[in-house]
């Protein structure tokens, strides 16, 4: 909507307080948690600790950026909605205002008042409820031994991120729009607006492969193997076999004579087969193959 500062002054004030605390502005509650975590990570003097400190510092700057980007777009820019929408806008009821007041007061005062109680050097507030291994105690190092620029870097980057969030999106982002007037600016904007092209890579190489695999499985396995060996395949085979057998009923007496002769030869073959051949397993398998082949030739339709 934009331009809601005059319509929601209380919500605007509370959002400012919450965003400043989220930025870890000194003496607000966020300062006593976020900065201490980053300092404890760096004070380990290990690759993982320094890596966590760098990522946390960058994340703090981005957090400040999107927090004040939100404030700029919602409260400070020119109105974008219809006149009737603004006329019907009003503050929230008391059930929303009271929790917001409590959260705002805690964001302002709670960290300054109770930081030493919870995370102060030598505090025994938690007693034995939390155990910290001696190898993991870095609080003294984080409080007294770190260089001043290590302590101030998260704060400086957070302030810079919040400042950029206000400036870049002032008056509906005129600066960003002018940034896209040249080819390089449009390329950078497209790259960032497309979420680093991750969706394109994901859809092209993963989703597309998955859809192709599903299509192949459906056509080959479901429509092919399963239908061929399943109920559809069995019923089709029985129907075709019945049709082929029905074709043998021609009504011609000479044809029936051939059937009787073949049946008699087959019966004699089965009766005298133990005498005619050796009882080895190989010969039995060979004769079975020959007999089944002859039977299929008779049952299959003639071309």
RAMORA-V344365 format. One record per pair of residues at least 6 apart in sequence whose ideal C-beta (glycine too) atoms are under 6 Angstrom apart, sorted by the first residue. I is the first residue (numbers start at 1). J is the second residue. Records with the same first field share a line. If there is no record, write none. Layout:
# RAMORA-V344365
I=J, J
This chain:
# RAMORA-V344365
1=80, 81
2=77, 78, 79, 80
3=78, 79
4=74, 75
5=12, 75
7=89
10=91
12=75
14=100, 104
15=71
17=104, 107
18=107
19=67
20=28
21=28, 29, 30, 107
22=30, 63, 67
23=64, 158, 162
24=30, 31, 34, 35, 158
27=112
29=107, 110, 111
32=111, 115
35=154
38=53, 56, 154
39=142, 146
40=138, 142
41=49, 52, 53
42=53, 150
43=138, 141, 142
44=138
57=153, 154, 157
60=154, 158
61=157, 158, 161
64=158, 161, 162
65=161, 164, 165
68=162, 165, 166
69=165, 169
72=166, 169
73=169
77=172
117=125
118=125
121=143
168=175, 176
179=185
180=186, 189
227=233
244=299, 301
277=283
